[in-house]
């Protein structure tokens, strides 16, 4: 598998920051397949260029945002960054309010402020790159969260999410999740979809993928990452990664 991009990823609870350099050679692959993931995606040009394809329309850079679970493709050249924000977080709720139901939109320089500079400085830092990227991503995310007053998800859904994160080492089903908050299976299932926009099983798969990405960038092999995150094998992880990010996991080379 040919490497599509090289870069770094930093992960924290509620978000992650990806910085990648996409080769500019004419014959180099630069476009993902159509895909969707359960997170807001804020993309910043760090000197490169990019375009999203969403609902038969193009959303160009240098700054753009795509809503969670929106089918899209991404094409880029040069250095770009993605800030993924989980919609259940305070920052995610703020972004949901700002997006007003739009699947994707460009961002202005005023909205972005100094975010690209913060990310670029962290990416080139001589200190621990994952730590500095994490700090930059969390700073930007906290700034987003502070822009508006938003309602948090239902208390029981927040408890289910917490329970799921704390029990990732075992098989997770909606039955057990419902019992953890004293609800019937059917009520918990409907409430979770109402508050998050997707079934509990799909949400757990997203959590496992995020954990696998963290294990992979920490130096583990795909097999190690799959085992760490609870996937049946590396092939299962690879299929999930491609479905949610539009390209094979092995196409990304970690620095």
Long-range contacts (C-beta under 8 A, 24 or more apart in sequence): 1-248, 1-250, 1-251, 2-28, 2-29, 2-251, 3-251, 3-252, 3-253, 4-28, 4-29, 4-30, 4-247, 4-251, 4-252, 5-76, 5-251, 5-252, 5-253, 6-252, 6-253, 6-254, 6-255, 7-252, 7-253, 7-254, 7-255, 8-123, 8-129, 8-130, 8-133, 8-217, 8-254, 8-255, 9-130, 9-133, 9-213, 9-214, 9-217, 9-254, 10-129, 10-130, 10-131, 10-133, 10-134, 10-137, 10-217, 11-134, 11-210, 11-213, 11-214, 11-217, 12-134, 12-137, 12-138, 13-165, 14-85, 14-86, 14-88, 14-89, 14-91, 14-92, 14-141, 15-39, 15-83, 15-84, 15-85, 15-86, 15-89, 15-91, 15-137, 15-138, 15-141, 16-83, 16-84, 16-137, 16-210, 16-213, 16-214, 17-81, 17-82, 17-83, 17-84, 17-119, 17-133, 17-134, 17-136, 17-137, 18-81, 18-82, 18-83, 18-84, 19-46, 19-79, 19-80, 19-81, 19-119, 19-123, 19-133, 20-76, 20-79, 20-80, 20-81, 20-82, 20-252, 21-48, 21-78, 21-79, 22-48, 22-76, 22-77, 22-78, 22-79, 22-80, 23-77, 24-77, 24-78, 29-251, 30-75, 30-76, 30-77, 31-73, 31-74, 31-75, 32-73, 32-74, 32-75, 32-245, 32-246, 32-247, 33-73, 33-242, 33-246, 33-247, 34-71, 34-72, 34-73, 34-246, 35-71, 35-72, 35-73, 35-242, 35-243, 35-244, 35-245, 35-246, 36-69, 36-70, 36-71, 36-72, 36-244, 37-68, 37-69, 37-84, 37-206, 37-244, 37-245, 38-68, 38-69, 38-86, 38-87, 38-196, 38-197, 38-198, 38-202, 38-203, 38-206, 38-244, 39-68, 39-84, 39-85, 39-86, 39-87, 39-92, 39-206, 40-65, 40-66, 40-67, 40-68, 40-84, 40-85, 40-86, 40-87, 40-92, 40-95, 40-96, 40-99, 41-65, 41-66, 41-82, 41-83, 41-84, 42-82, 42-83, 42-84, 42-85, 42-95, 42-107, 43-74, 43-80, 43-81, 43-82, 43-83, 44-80, 44-81, 44-83, 44-112, 44-115, 44-116, 44-119, 45-78, 45-79, 45-80, 45-116, 46-78, 46-79, 46-80, 46-81, 46-116, 46-119, 46-120, 46-123, 47-78, 47-79, 47-120, 48-76, 48-77, 48-78, 48-79, 48-80, 49-76, 49-77, 49-78, 49-80, 50-74, 50-75, 50-76, 50-77, 50-80, 51-75, 51-76, 52-104, 54-103, 54-104, 55-103, 55-104, 59-104, 59-105, 59-106, 60-106, 61-106, 63-106, 63-107, 63-108, 63-109, 63-111, 63-112, 63-116, 64-104, 64-105, 64-106, 64-107, 65-95, 65-99, 65-104, 65-105, 65-106, 65-107, 66-103, 66-104, 67-96, 67-99, 67-102, 67-103, 67-104, 68-92, 68-197, 69-197, 69-198, 70-103, 70-104, 72-103, 72-104, 73-246, 74-246, 79-120, 81-116, 81-119, 81-123, 83-115, 83-119, 83-137, 83-140, 83-141, 85-141, 85-144, 87-196, 87-197, 88-153, 88-157, 88-158, 88-161, 88-195, 88-196, 89-141, 89-145, 90-145, 90-150, 90-152, 91-141, 91-142, 91-144, 91-145, 93-150, 93-151, 93-152, 93-153, 94-144, 94-145, 94-147, 94-148, 94-150, 95-144, 96-150, 97-148, 97-150, 98-147, 98-148, 113-143, 115-140, 129-255, 130-217, 130-218, 153-195, 153-196, 154-191, 154-194, 154-195, 156-181, 156-183, 156-188, 156-191, 157-191, 157-192, 157-195, 157-196, 160-188, 160-192, 160-200, 161-203, 164-200, 164-203, 164-204, 164-207, 165-207, 168-207, 168-208, 168-211, 168-229, 168-230, 169-230, 171-230, 172-200, 172-204, 173-200, 173-201, 174-199, 174-200, 174-201, 205-240, 206-244, 208-240, 209-237, 209-240, 209-241, 209-244, 212-237, 212-241, 213-241, 216-249, 216-254, 217-254, 222-249, 222-250
